[in-house]
Structure formats: C-alpha cells, structure tokens
Amino acid sequence: RRFSFFTMKPGFNTPGFQAYQDSLKSDAFNKLIACVKQLNSKIAEDISLGEGFCIGHSYFCGQEECTEEWMKAVVYYDIIPMLQEYWFDDRQKVKRWENLLIGVFND
C-alpha cells in the first residue's frame, strides 16, 4: 500500500463552516444542513455503513451566493445518487431521505 488513510469527519459544526453558513443568510440552506446532519446520524448508526460514509461539508462550500438552483443540484446530483449506492437494497429508505431533503425547499 503506497498511501495512508486520514479520517476526517464532516465539518458542519466547525467555526469556519458556521461562519460561512451565517454569511449566506439562507433559511433554506440552514434547513438543508440540519437535514444532512440528521442524515449523517442515520448513516453513522447504520451497521453496514458507519461514520466513514457520512456526507461531508465540502459539497456545500465555495458559494458566494446561495441559490435554490445550486442547492437542488447538490441534492439531486451528489447526495441522492450517493444514498442510492449506500442503500441500493432499501429503496424505501432512499426515497424517505430524498423526500426529506427535497422537502427543505417546499417549506
């Protein structure tokens, strides 16, 4: 093996991410991040996955302007396909989380 593994937990609760989140001033973003944190708790508890499969904060970084279009793209093209891989044998669980994530935009 010619490389090492370094464990990194999602940084949603770090001061840097929280300052970034506050700077976006978006209720929808705040709700989406809260939902992803809940999702990460379920992923961490899943015996077939665990903490190493949690969704990282980097999917949500680097935006100067927080648009609904950008947030939906992250959910539809990054998060949901990942959940489909994680729970390929439990479509009901994927659909439940898909509804919760997309529901953020309907509140």
Buried (B, 14 or more C-beta within 10 A) or exposed (E): EEEEEEEEBBBBEEEEBEEBBEEBEBEBBBBBBEBBBEBBEBBBEBEEBEEEBBBBBEBBEEBEEBEEEBBBEBBEEEBBEBBEEBBEEEEEBBBBBBEEBBEBEEE
